[in-house]
Amino acid sequence: MSKHHALDRFGRSGNPVIRSAAFQERVSGNEEKMSLEGAVNKTGILLFLVMIAAAVSWNYQGPLMTLVSSLGMFVAFVSGIMTFGFYFFFVGWLVEPRPHNAPRTAPVYAIGMGFFIGLISQQAESLYPGIVIQAVSLTFFVAASLLLAYKTGVIKPNQNFLLMVFAATMGIFLTYLANLIYFAVTGNNFFVLTDNGTMGIVISLFIIGIAALNLVLDFDIIEQADEQGAPKYMEWFGAMALVATLIWLYIEILRLLMKLRGR
């Protein structure tokens, strides 16, 4: 077993997007291998697409852009399923992962989520001026801090770390799923998810912590995939997963700041 416990143990990340053994793919014949530099470059490209789409959504608000942003989120969701598959808890894979689709679906995902982020960010900014730049800054500060902690060995993704983060992540998304069903039936959200009191703040901090720790697992998986010679398309696959985690982290930080501003 290598030092990369995240891939050795599950072959997948605690990231809600990566839930497959896709990073265990190896090159065959003369197929080009992925590289760590390539994955970093692809991540930069996707983040650039997210920002461009978000800027368009931000600056052209209205009923049409609201529709476009909603469709963008739907298209991003479909792109995610086409790439990472669809796993239902206690049932198994309903749609098998297809990581080779990532070079085509990753840009679509980034643009779609960019439109959605632009919409919710502009709405948050209209309520609390200056909140978006704070959320963006905190997101990248947290990501950079986690990367530094991972590379220096301060945080080591061993088996216990992986199990803890994976279990917590699944718990969070089961809660989100239950809240979605509850909202569809009653028109209300779970109080603990929207409360701006002490309990709501603590819950938000916990979710942000778990989202941030998912980055460590993703760093570990991409690094080992590079070492073991994964196919070239895995650069897009890994970049798409990292961007998905960063988007999740940004949204949760934005929600926390809105709670703090609304107290």
N, C-alpha and C positions, 0 to 999 in steps of 0.2 A: 504493500500500500504506500502511495506517495504521501507527501506532506500536504496535499490538497484534499482535505477531508470532505469538502462539500461535494466534489465530483465523485470521489471514491465511495462515499456512503450512499448517496441517492442518485448520482448522475444528474442532479437537478438542483436548482436554487430554491431557497425559501421564497424567492420572488413569486408573486401570484401568477406571473406570466410564464416563467420557466418551470414546467412541471414534468419534464420528460428526460429521457436519456439521450437527447439529441446531441449533447456535447461529447458523447462518446464515439461519434462518427469519426472514421479515419479516412485518409486519402487512399485512392487506389490508382494504380498505373502511373500515368504522367499528370494526374490531376494536381493542380496548384494547391499548396498548403496555405492555411490562414496564418496571420502574424499578429502579434500584439499591437504593433504599430498600425496595421490595417484596421483592427477593431477600434482603436482610438480615433483614427481618421473617419471611419464610418459613423462613429458616435458624434463627432463634430458636425458631419454633414446633416445628420438627422436633427440635431439640436438647432442647426441653422434653419432647416425647413420648418421646425416647430415655431421658431421666432418669427419667420416671415409670415406664416399663416396666422399666427396670433396677432401680429401687427395689422394685417388686413382686417381681421375680425374686430380688433379694437377700434380702428379708425372709421369703419363703415357700419356702425351700429344701426339697427332697424329691424323690422319684421323679416325682411329677406335674409339678412345676415344671421338672425336668430335661427331661421330655418336651415341655412347653410351650415351653421355651427352644429346644430342638432344632427343633421345628416352626416357631418364630418365625424362626429363621435360614433355614429352607427357604423360608418365605413371603416373607421379605425378598429372597432370591435370585431367586425367581420375579418379584417386583415389579420388581427391577432389570432383569431381562430384558425384561419387558413395557414398560419405559420406555426403556432404553438399547440394547436389542437384545442379540444375542449374536454376538461376533466370534471366529472361530477362526483362530489364526495360520496364515499361508500358504494359507488356504482362502478367507477372506472372511466376509461376513455370512451367518450361518445364520438369524438373526432380525433383521429390519430395525428400526432405532430408531423409537420412537413417543413423542416428547417430549410430545405432547398428553395422554398418559396421566398425566403427572407429578402433576397436582393430586389424583388419586385414589390413585396408587401410592406417592407420597412418604410420606404419614402411615403407611401400612401397612408400608413399609420401615423407618421410624424405630421403630415399635413392635416389630416383629419383631427388629430388631437390638438394641433396648433389652433385651429379655428375654435374648438371648444374652450381651450384655455384662454384665448383672447376674449371670448364672450364673458366668462365668469370673472376674469381679472378686471375687465372694464366695469362690470357691475360692482365688484368689491371696491374699486378705486373711486367710483362715484359716491359710495357711502363713506369711505374712509380714505381721504386723499393721502397718497404716499405709501399706502399699504403694499402695493404690488412690488415696488422696488425693494422694500424690506423683505418680502417673501422670497423674491428671486435671489437677493443677496444671501439670505440665510440658507436657502437651498444649496447654493454652490459652496458656501462656507462649510456646511455640514458634509457635503460630498467630498470636498477636498480634505477635510479633517479625517474622515473615515478612510480615504485612500492612503493618507499618510500613516494612520494608525495601523493599517493592514501591511503596508510595505515595510514599516519599521518593526513589525512583530508585536506591537502593543496589543492588538487584537488578533487572536489566532483562531481561525474557523475550524476548531476541532469538532469531534463528534457531538459532544454535549452542547456546544454552541449552536451547531446546525440544528439539532433536534429542538432546542429551545426556540430559535427564530422561526423554524418551519411551523411548529405547533402554534406559536403566537400569530403568525401570519394567517394561517388557515382559520384560526379562531376569529380574527378580525374580519375576514371576508365572509365567514358564515354569519357574523353579526350584521354586516352590510346587507347580505342577502335577506336575512330575516327582517331587517328594517325596510328594505324595498317592498317586501310582501306586505308588511304592516302598513306602510304608507299607501299602497294601492288599495287596501281594504278600508282604512280609517281616514286617510288624508293627513295623518300626523306622522312625525318621526319619533324614534326612541328619544326620551328626554335626555339620557346621558350623552347622546351624540350631538345634541344642539345646545345643551345647557351651557351658559357662560359663567356659571358659578365654579366653586372649587372642584367639584366632582367632574364637571365637563372639561375643565382645564387639565386636570390630571389624566383623564382619558385621552385627550388630544396629545399630550406629551408622550404618553405610552405608545400611541399609534405612530407618532413621528419617530420615536426611538426604534421601533420595529422596522419601519420603512427604511430608516438609515442603515440598520444592521443588515438588511437585505443586500445593500450595496457591497458589503464585505463578501458575501457569498458569491455575488456575481463577479467581483474582481477575481476571486479564487478560481472560479470555474473557467473564466476566459483565459487566465494565466496558464492553467493546466492544459486547456484545449490547444493553446499555442505550443506548449512543450511537447504534446503528444501528436502533433501534426494533423489537426482537424482540417476538413476541406475549406476552401476559400470562402464559400458562402456563409460559413459560421461567423465570419467577421460581421456580416449584416445581422445575423441572428443574435449574436452577443450585444451588438450595438443597440438593436431594437429593444432587448431586454433591459439594458441599462437606462435607456431613455424612458421606458415605461416606469421603472423604479423612480427615476428623477421626477417624472410627472406626478406620480403618486405622492412623493415626498413634498413637492411644491404645493399641491392641492391641500395636503394636511397642514402644512405650515401656514398657508393662507387662511385656512379655517381657524387655526389657533389664534392668529393675529386678529381676525375679525371678532372672535370671542373676547379677547383681551380689550379691544377697542370698544366693544359693546357693553362693557361692565359699568 
